[in-house]
Amino acid sequence: MNIAEYQEKLLDKAIEAGFKEAEVYFERKNSFKCMLYEGQIDSYETSEDGGLSLRGLHNGKMGYAYTEKLDDVSMSFLIDSVKANADVLDENEGIDIFEGSNEYTPYEFYNEELETIGIPEKIELLRLIEQKVRAYDSRIVTLDYCFLQEYSTERSLANSKNLSLSHKENGLVIFLSTVVKEGEELKTGGYLKMTRDFHALNADEIARAAAEEALANLGEKSIPSGKYPIILRSDATASLLSTFMPILSAENAQKDQSLLKGKVGQKVASDTLTLLNAPFHPDALSGASFDGEGVATKEQAIISNGTLQTLLHNRKTAKKEGCETSGHAHKDSYKGTLSIAPQNLYISPGKRSQEELIASVSEGVLISELSGLHSGTNTVSGDFSVAAKGFHIQDGKIVSPVKQMTIAGNFFEFLNDIEESGSELYFLPAGYGSPSLLVKELSVTVE
């Protein structure tokens, strides 16, 4: 019995068991991971994880259960568990199973060719990259991370209202952390590359970028602590955006956990900032044609020229707000209940390159990396104080890396202090993207 037949049979049994309506969600993930150290395989792992969940409306309440076993015994277990789960709910949330959108955008998230390339060839590419990084400069000591992961995910959603949707995606990620030494100074630099096109990977380009990222950190100097104009590099900005995504959740706003509550239609950021949700962006590996409830996804502006256009809604929050869902229901896995998350959330790029932004700053700091983002941030107040790596800018030029810094500010003020977006766009594997940003100022404390 294939998965579609299993879903159909389970739905039939659920309706026979007294459910008014029901939904079956299936997911399977495959992953291959490999790490090298000095040309030898340090770790190697292949994994498969998958399962199925049942949501159903029973006695006016929506219950939920999941299983990893797809057999007839599991069908009875799921139905009984959903009934029991629904019975203990305190209130009827008033949300039914979704009947489907009028139209879904076709888009290919899966590259079949990537699956046909053997694991030995992928390991050999990683080995070649490591070799080229180590040979790039005599100051390169080693790589403490030389990592490759390939993954594929299948999802399907079917319900008793004749909705049947499926999604398949894959991708490959390479992460390198290079250790460099000059005199007594020891530094590292991280570099990440992701793609669905294996043949587009160039070992020389990746090795050069990884080596230069680390070498640039040598020769650090101290600068006085204080407030500086900041250029936040694209990858650092994407990480900050990812951390503060919860402020955009309508569920958090309705729980009084977001200061954007009641701000739709109001200015919440600089005129230069446009924040987009783009489930079909070609530079991102993530995305989907439907959300966790089966609602069609679409490209939309969340913030347009500084004005908040919408919060991120699923059907439950939209009903409570008296508006349409924005298609942002999210399931982390078949085990998870519905939450809210974007699909490829990114800040729209501007016209000038990062180099041109640097040239416009008489004195400031270029931030290239942030760490401690989860422990040093408060998504309710917007306050943050996090460790950072970066470079001192004087007279429009980078003059030296800066000793370990802490940057501090408030994210809501940060949004209003953005003066310009750079032209390049960088995405994290999780689908958060940004160009470099020129920001009026942030507090910089140098150790």
C-alpha positions in Angstrom: 0.0 0.0 0.0 1.5 3.3 -1.0 1.2 6.5 1.0 -1.7 7.9 -1.0 -3.7 4.7 -0.5 -2.8 4.6 3.2 -4.0 8.2 3.7 -7.2 7.5 1.8 -7.9 4.4 3.9 -7.2 6.2 7.2 -9.5 9.1 6.2 -12.3 6.7 5.5 -11.8 4.9 8.8 -11.7 8.2 10.7 -15.1 9.3 9.1 -16.6 5.9 9.9 -15.4 6.3 13.5 -17.5 9.4 13.9 -15.1 12.3 12.9 -16.9 15.1 11.2 -13.8 15.8 9.1 -10.1 14.7 9.1 -6.7 15.4 7.7 -3.6 13.2 7.2 -0.1 14.6 7.0 2.8 12.5 5.9 6.5 13.4 5.9 9.7 11.5 5.1 13.3 13.0 5.4 16.5 11.5 4.1 19.9 12.9 5.0 23.6 12.1 4.3 26.2 13.9 6.4 30.0 13.6 6.1 32.8 15.4 7.9 36.5 15.3 6.9 39.6 16.0 8.9 42.9 16.3 7.1 41.6 14.3 4.1 40.1 11.5 6.1 36.5 10.8 6.9 35.9 11.9 10.5 32.2 11.1 10.6 29.7 9.6 8.2 26.0 9.3 8.7 22.9 8.4 6.6 19.5 8.7 8.1 15.8 8.4 7.3 13.0 9.7 9.5 9.4 9.8 8.7 5.9 9.4 9.9 2.3 10.4 9.7 -0.1 12.5 11.8 -3.9 12.6 11.9 -6.0 15.7 12.8 -9.7 15.3 13.2 -12.8 17.1 14.3 -14.6 15.1 17.0 -17.5 16.4 19.1 -16.7 19.9 18.0 -13.0 19.8 19.0 -9.9 19.2 17.0 -7.7 16.4 18.2 -4.2 15.3 17.0 -1.9 12.2 17.1 1.0 10.9 15.2 2.8 7.6 14.5 6.0 6.4 12.8 4.4 3.0 11.8 2.2 2.8 8.8 0.1 -0.3 9.3 -3.6 -1.2 10.1 -2.8 -1.3 13.9 -1.5 2.3 13.7 -4.8 3.4 12.1 -6.8 2.3 15.1 -4.2 3.8 17.5 -4.3 7.2 15.7 -8.1 7.3 15.6 -8.4 6.4 19.3 -5.6 8.9 20.3 -7.2 11.8 18.3 -10.5 11.1 20.1 -8.9 11.1 23.5 -6.9 14.2 22.6 -10.0 16.1 21.5 -11.9 15.1 24.6 -9.4 16.8 27.0 -9.4 20.1 25.2 -10.9 22.9 27.3 -12.6 24.8 24.4 -13.7 24.6 20.8 -11.2 26.7 18.8 -13.7 26.9 15.9 -11.2 25.9 13.2 -12.1 23.3 10.7 -10.2 21.3 8.1 -9.2 23.4 5.1 -11.0 22.6 1.8 -8.3 24.0 -0.4 -7.2 27.1 -2.3 -8.5 27.9 -5.8 -5.0 27.8 -7.3 -1.5 26.6 -6.3 1.7 27.9 -7.9 3.7 25.2 -9.6 7.4 25.3 -8.8 10.2 22.7 -8.8 11.9 22.4 -5.4 13.6 19.1 -6.3 16.5 18.5 -8.6 16.6 14.8 -9.6 20.1 15.0 -10.9 21.4 15.7 -7.4 20.1 12.3 -6.2 21.9 10.5 -9.1 25.4 11.7 -8.1 27.0 9.1 -5.9 28.2 9.7 -2.3 31.8 8.9 -3.2 31.8 11.8 -5.7 30.4 14.2 -3.1 33.0 13.1 -0.6 35.7 13.6 -3.2 34.6 17.1 -3.9 34.7 17.9 -0.1 38.2 16.3 0.1 39.3 18.5 -2.9 38.0 21.6 -1.3 39.7 20.9 2.0 43.0 20.2 0.2 42.7 23.5 -1.8 41.9 25.5 1.4 44.9 24.1 3.3 47.2 24.8 0.3 45.9 28.3 -0.2 48.2 30.1 2.3 50.9 29.1 4.7 49.1 30.7 7.5 46.2 28.2 7.3 46.7 25.7 10.1 43.7 23.3 9.6 40.0 23.1 9.1 38.1 22.4 12.3 34.9 21.8 10.3 34.8 20.5 6.8 31.2 19.3 6.4 28.8 18.3 3.7 25.1 17.5 4.1 22.7 16.4 1.4 19.0 16.1 2.2 15.7 15.4 0.6 12.2 15.8 2.1 8.8 14.5 0.9 5.5 15.8 2.3 1.9 15.1 1.5 -1.4 16.3 2.9 -4.8 14.8 2.3 -8.1 15.4 3.9 -11.8 14.4 3.9 -12.7 17.4 1.8 -10.9 15.9 -1.2 -7.8 18.0 -0.9 -4.6 16.2 -1.9 -1.3 18.0 -2.0 2.4 16.8 -2.2 5.8 18.5 -2.0 9.3 17.3 -2.6 12.5 19.2 -2.1 16.3 18.5 -1.8 19.5 20.4 -1.4 23.2 20.2 -0.6 25.0 22.3 2.0 28.8 22.7 2.6 30.2 24.3 5.7 33.9 25.1 6.3 35.6 26.5 9.3 39.2 27.5 8.6 41.8 28.0 11.3 44.6 30.5 10.6 47.7 31.5 12.6 50.1 34.4 12.3 52.6 34.7 15.2 50.7 34.1 18.4 47.4 35.1 16.9 44.9 32.3 16.1 41.7 33.0 14.3 38.9 31.1 12.5 36.5 32.0 9.8 33.3 30.1 8.7 31.9 29.8 5.2 28.7 28.2 4.0 27.6 27.2 0.5 24.3 25.7 -0.5 22.8 24.6 -3.8 20.6 22.1 -5.7 23.1 22.0 -8.6 26.1 19.8 -7.7 27.9 20.7 -11.0 27.7 24.4 -10.2 30.0 23.9 -7.2 33.5 25.1 -8.0 36.2 23.8 -5.6 38.6 26.7 -6.3 36.0 29.4 -5.7 34.8 27.7 -2.5 38.3 27.2 -1.2 39.3 30.8 -1.9 36.2 32.2 -0.3 36.7 30.0 2.8 40.4 30.8 3.2 39.9 34.6 2.7 37.1 34.7 5.2 39.5 33.3 7.9 42.6 35.2 6.8 40.8 38.5 6.9 40.4 38.1 10.7 44.2 38.2 11.3 45.8 41.4 12.6 43.0 42.5 14.9 43.2 45.8 16.7 41.2 47.5 19.4 39.0 50.5 18.9 37.3 52.7 21.5 34.0 51.4 22.7 31.1 53.7 21.7 28.3 54.2 19.2 29.3 53.7 15.5 27.6 53.7 12.2 27.3 50.0 11.3 27.3 47.9 8.1 25.8 44.6 9.0 27.0 42.1 6.4 24.3 40.1 4.6 24.8 36.8 6.4 24.9 38.5 9.9 21.7 40.4 9.0 20.0 37.2 7.9 20.9 35.6 11.2 19.5 38.6 13.2 16.3 38.5 11.1 15.8 34.8 11.8 16.2 35.4 15.5 13.6 38.1 15.6 11.1 36.5 13.3 8.7 35.8 16.2 7.8 39.5 16.3 6.0 39.0 13.0 3.8 36.1 14.3 0.1 37.0 14.7 -0.1 34.3 17.3 2.6 36.1 19.4 0.9 39.4 18.9 -2.5 38.0 20.1 -0.7 36.7 23.2 0.8 40.2 23.8 4.3 38.8 23.0 5.0 41.2 20.1 5.3 44.9 20.1 3.9 44.9 16.5 0.4 44.1 17.9 -2.1 46.5 16.4 0.6 48.1 14.1 -0.7 46.8 10.7 -0.9 49.8 8.4 1.6 51.8 10.5 5.2 52.7 10.0 7.4 50.3 11.9 10.7 50.7 10.0 12.8 53.0 7.8 11.3 53.9 4.4 14.2 52.0 2.8 13.1 48.7 4.3 10.9 46.2 2.4 10.5 42.8 3.9 9.2 40.1 1.5 7.9 36.6 1.9 8.9 34.7 -1.3 8.2 30.9 -1.2 9.6 30.5 -4.8 12.8 32.5 -4.6 15.4 30.9 -6.8 18.3 31.6 -4.5 16.7 29.8 -1.5 16.6 26.1 -0.9 13.4 26.2 1.2 9.9 27.1 0.3 6.6 25.3 -0.7 3.5 25.7 -2.7 1.3 25.2 0.3 1.5 25.8 4.0 0.9 23.4 6.9 -2.9 23.6 6.5 -2.9 23.3 2.8 -3.3 27.0 2.0 -1.6 28.1 -1.2 1.5 30.2 -0.5 2.3 33.4 -2.4 4.9 36.2 -2.6 3.8 39.1 -0.5 5.2 42.1 1.2 5.2 41.9 5.0 6.7 45.4 5.4 6.7 47.7 2.4 8.8 50.9 2.5 8.7 50.8 6.3 4.9 50.2 6.6 3.7 46.9 8.2 1.4 45.3 5.6 0.5 42.1 7.6 1.5 39.9 10.4 2.0 36.2 9.6 -1.2 34.3 10.0 -2.5 30.8 10.0 -6.2 30.1 9.8 -6.7 30.2 13.6 -5.1 33.6 14.1 -6.8 35.0 11.0 -10.2 33.9 12.3 -9.5 35.5 15.6 -8.4 38.7 13.8 -11.2 38.7 11.4 -9.0 38.6 8.3 -7.7 36.1 5.7 -4.9 33.7 6.5 -1.6 34.8 5.0 -0.6 31.2 4.4 1.9 30.8 7.1 0.8 27.8 9.0 3.8 25.7 9.7 4.6 22.1 10.8 8.2 21.4 12.0 7.6 17.7 11.3 4.8 15.1 11.3 5.2 15.1 15.1 4.5 18.8 15.5 1.3 20.8 15.9 0.6 23.8 13.8 2.6 27.0 14.4 3.5 30.0 12.3 6.6 30.6 10.2 7.4 32.4 6.9 8.6 30.8 3.7 11.8 32.5 2.5 11.6 35.8 4.4 14.1 38.4 3.1 14.9 42.0 3.0 14.8 43.5 -0.4 18.2 44.5 -1.9 19.1 48.0 -2.8 21.4 49.4 -5.6 24.8 49.8 -4.1 27.3 47.0 -3.4 28.8 46.3 0.0 32.0 47.9 -1.2 30.1 51.1 -2.1 28.4 51.2 1.3 31.8 50.9 3.0 33.1 53.7 0.9 30.3 55.9 2.1 31.3 55.6 5.8 34.0 57.9 7.2 34.3 55.9 10.4 32.3 52.8 11.5 32.2 49.1 11.9 31.5 46.3 9.4 29.9 43.4 11.3 30.6 40.0 9.6 29.4 37.5 12.2 27.1 37.4 15.2 27.0 34.7 17.9 25.0 34.2 21.1 21.8 35.3 19.3 19.4 33.1 21.3 20.8 33.9 24.7 21.5 37.6 24.0 18.2 38.6 22.5 14.7 39.3 23.8 12.1 39.0 21.0 9.4 40.7 23.1 11.2 43.9 24.1 13.5 43.8 21.0 16.6 44.3 23.1 19.8 42.5 22.0 23.4 42.3 23.2 25.4 39.8 21.2 29.0 38.9 20.5 30.3 40.0 17.1 33.2 39.8 14.7 34.0 42.6 12.3 36.2 45.3 10.9 37.0 48.9 11.6 36.1 51.3 8.7 38.0 54.6 8.3 37.7 57.0 5.5 35.7 54.6 3.5 38.1 51.7 3.8 38.5 48.6 6.0 41.7 49.2 8.0 41.7 46.2 10.4 39.7 43.5 12.1 38.4 44.5 15.5 39.1 42.5 18.7 36.1 40.6 20.1 33.1 42.9 20.2 29.7 43.0 21.7 27.0 45.0 19.8 23.9 46.1 21.5 20.6 47.8 20.6 16.9 47.3 20.1 15.6 45.5 17.1 12.6 47.8 16.6 14.9 50.9 16.7 17.3 49.0 14.4 14.5 48.7 11.8 14.0 52.4 11.9 17.7 53.2 11.8 18.4 51.3 8.5 19.7 53.9 6.0 20.4 51.7 3.0 20.3 48.1 1.7 23.2 46.7 -0.3 22.7 45.0 -3.7 23.8 41.5 -2.8 21.4 38.9 -1.3 22.4 36.1 0.9 20.1 33.3 2.2 20.5 31.0 5.1 19.5 27.3 4.6 16.4 27.9 6.7 15.2 30.5 4.2 16.0 33.8 5.9 17.8 36.3 3.6 19.2 39.8 3.5 21.6 42.1 1.7 24.1 44.1 3.8 22.6 46.9 5.7 23.9 50.4 6.5 22.6 51.3 9.9 22.7 54.7 11.6 24.4 53.4 14.7 24.7 50.7 17.3 26.6 50.5 20.6 29.9 48.7 20.2 31.8 47.4 23.2 35.3 46.2 22.5 37.0 43.8 25.0 
